[in-house]
Amino acid sequence: MRLDKFLKVSRLIKRRTVAKDVSEQGRVMINGRESKPSSTVKIGDEITVQFGQKLVTVKVEKLVETTRKDEAAGMYTLVREEPVAKTGGLDW
């Protein structure tokens, strides 16, 4: 599944166009590597997303094309959530 679609379907990001923009800005990594919106997501991958002043890392548990809102959180497990260092953002 494409990264931008996973972020949207899992409800980590509300719209696919926003997921695409965030990826193009270099604010998303898969398994420690900067990723494009078209990057492939597989079960077991760790995805890190910068949301404003925090980093959220999740592990992909399930891939489905569509899901209901109450089932979306089952697509991933939260690994960690941490603030971004105030020294200028990400240190990929």
N, C-alpha and C positions, 0 to 999 in steps of 0.2 A: 504494500500500500504506500502511496506517496506520503511524504512527511506533512505537507499542507492539509491533505485530506484527513490524516490521522489526528492532527491537532484540532481540526474542526469537529469530526465525528465524536472524539473523546470529550469534547467540550472544554479542553484546556484553553482553547481560543475560540471565541464565538463565531467568527466568520472566516471562511477559507481565504478570502482576499487579504484579510488581516494576517492570517497565518503565513501567507505567501510573502507579504511585506516584511514581517518580522524575520523570516528566514533569509530574505535577501539583504537585510541589514546586518546579518552576521550574529543575530541574537539567539540562534538555536544550534545545538550540537547533538550529534548522535554518536554515542560511544566515544566522546572526547574529541570528535572531529567536527569542524564547522560544516554545516549542511545546507544544501539548496532546497527549495520547495519541492523539487522533483526527486529528491533522495528517497530511497526505498527504506521503509521501516519494517523490521521483522520482530517476531516475538522474542523477548529476551533483551532487546536493545534498551540502552539507557538514553533518555532524551533530556537535555538540559535546556531550559528556556529562561531568558532574562525578562522578567516582568518589572519594569520600572527599577526600583531599588532592591529587588530580591531575585535570587536564582532558585528555580524549582527544578528538581531532578526526579524523573519518574522512570519506572521500568515497565516496558510494554508487556502486558499479560495476554491480550486477546486482540485480534484484528477482525472487525466486522465492517461491512459497507455502510450500514445504517444502524442506529440504535436509539432507544428511547432515552429521554433525559435522565430518568432514574437508574438506568443501566449503564450509562456512559462511564461512570467512575470505575466500573469493573474492567475497563479496558487497560488500566494501568494501576501500578502501586506507587505511592509516594515514597521515594528513597530519602530525599532530604529537601529542606527549604532553608535558605540562608540569605542574609543580607549581602548586597554587593558592597565591596570595599569602597570607601569614599574617596579613594585616590585616583579616580578616573575610570571606573567601570570594570569591564571584564579583562582578565588576564588569560586569554586562551593560550 
